[in-house]
Amino acid sequence: MVSRTLLIALLGLLLSACAGDPQRPASESPPASTSVEKTPARVEPSPAEPGLRTASAGLLEQAREARRRGELQRADALLQRAQRLDPGNALVYLELARLHQQRDEPAAARAAAERGLLYCDAGSCEELRELARP
């Protein structure tokens, strides 16, 4: 009976020793202020065009020009690349929707516009809403 009580006491002591911070000795008190406010880094849009980020700006402009010239396959490749670089850019989805519309792919145009609505701002929301309508 004594050995069972002793075993339980030792186990409790061992578990309480494990519960402390392994980097700091038990006698050391925690720092006065350890709370660090973490805020996500903001990516500011370019002043020239709201929502246009530098990672995809060049690709987006090239895609627009390719689409206007009728080079639809090139425009699609450029937009897919811009989307991978900047998946939260509503303007990429807007241009994708325009491209699908030009290719006479209404379902794909609607899907791209609906996705763009998740990220749009005042400048692109209205046109994305129009393209998202059935």
C-alpha positions in Angstrom: 0.0 0.0 0.0 2.8 2.4 0.9 4.6 1.6 -2.4 1.5 2.4 -4.3 1.1 5.8 -2.6 4.8 6.5 -3.1 4.5 5.6 -6.8 1.5 7.9 -7.3 3.3 10.8 -5.5 6.4 10.3 -7.6 4.4 10.2 -10.8 2.6 13.4 -9.8 5.9 15.1 -9.1 7.3 14.0 -12.4 4.3 15.2 -14.4 4.3 18.6 -12.6 8.0 19.0 -13.5 7.2 18.3 -17.2 4.5 20.9 -17.3 6.9 23.8 -17.0 8.7 25.7 -19.8 11.6 23.6 -21.0 13.5 26.7 -22.2 13.3 28.5 -18.8 14.3 27.1 -15.4 11.4 26.7 -12.9 12.9 29.4 -10.6 12.9 32.0 -13.3 9.8 34.1 -13.6 8.2 34.8 -17.0 9.0 38.1 -18.7 6.7 41.0 -17.8 5.2 41.5 -21.2 5.3 38.6 -23.6 2.3 39.4 -25.7 3.3 40.4 -29.2 0.6 41.8 -31.3 0.8 40.0 -34.7 -0.8 41.8 -37.6 -0.7 40.5 -41.1 1.5 42.4 -43.5 -0.6 44.6 -45.9 0.1 44.6 -49.5 -0.7 48.1 -50.8 -2.3 48.4 -54.2 -0.5 50.4 -56.8 -1.7 54.0 -56.9 -2.2 53.8 -60.7 -4.9 51.2 -60.5 -6.6 50.0 -57.2 -6.2 46.3 -56.7 -3.3 45.9 -59.1 -0.3 44.4 -57.3 3.2 44.5 -58.5 3.6 40.7 -58.7 1.0 40.4 -61.4 0.7 43.9 -62.8 3.0 43.3 -65.8 1.4 39.9 -66.6 -2.1 41.4 -66.3 -1.3 44.2 -68.8 0.3 41.8 -71.2 -2.7 39.5 -71.0 -5.1 42.5 -71.7 -3.0 43.4 -74.8 -2.9 39.8 -76.0 -6.7 39.5 -75.6 -7.3 42.7 -77.5 -5.1 41.4 -80.3 -7.0 38.1 -80.4 -4.2 36.1 -79.0 -6.5 34.3 -76.6 -4.3 31.3 -75.8 -1.4 33.6 -74.9 -3.7 35.8 -72.8 -5.0 32.7 -71.0 -1.4 31.5 -70.2 -0.5 35.0 -68.9 -3.6 35.2 -66.7 -3.1 31.7 -65.2 0.4 32.8 -64.3 -0.8 36.1 -62.8 -3.4 34.1 -60.8 -0.8 31.8 -59.3 1.3 34.8 -58.3 -1.5 36.9 -57.0 -4.6 34.7 -56.2 -6.4 37.5 -54.3 -6.4 40.0 -57.1 -9.9 40.7 -58.4 -8.6 42.3 -61.6 -7.0 39.0 -62.7 -10.4 37.3 -62.3 -12.1 40.1 -64.1 -9.7 39.7 -67.0 -10.2 35.9 -67.0 -14.0 36.4 -67.1 -13.6 38.8 -70.1 -11.4 36.3 -71.8 -13.9 33.4 -71.3 -16.7 35.7 -72.5 -14.7 36.5 -75.6 -14.2 32.7 -76.2 -18.0 32.2 -75.8 -17.6 30.2 -72.6 -20.3 31.7 -70.4 -20.1 29.2 -67.6 -16.3 29.7 -67.2 -16.8 33.5 -67.4 -19.4 33.4 -64.7 -17.2 31.2 -62.5 -14.2 33.5 -62.9 -16.4 36.6 -62.1 -17.9 34.9 -59.0 -14.4 34.1 -57.7 -13.3 37.7 -58.4 -16.2 39.0 -56.3 -14.5 37.5 -53.3 -11.7 40.0 -53.7 -13.1 43.0 -55.5 -13.0 46.6 -54.6 -15.2 49.5 -55.7 -13.4 49.7 -59.1 -14.0 46.1 -60.2 -17.0 44.9 -58.3 -19.7 46.2 -60.6 -18.4 44.7 -63.7 -17.7 41.4 -61.9 -21.3 41.4 -60.7 -22.5 41.9 -64.3 -20.3 39.1 -65.6 -21.4 36.8 -62.7 -25.1 37.0 -63.6 -26.6 34.0 -65.4 
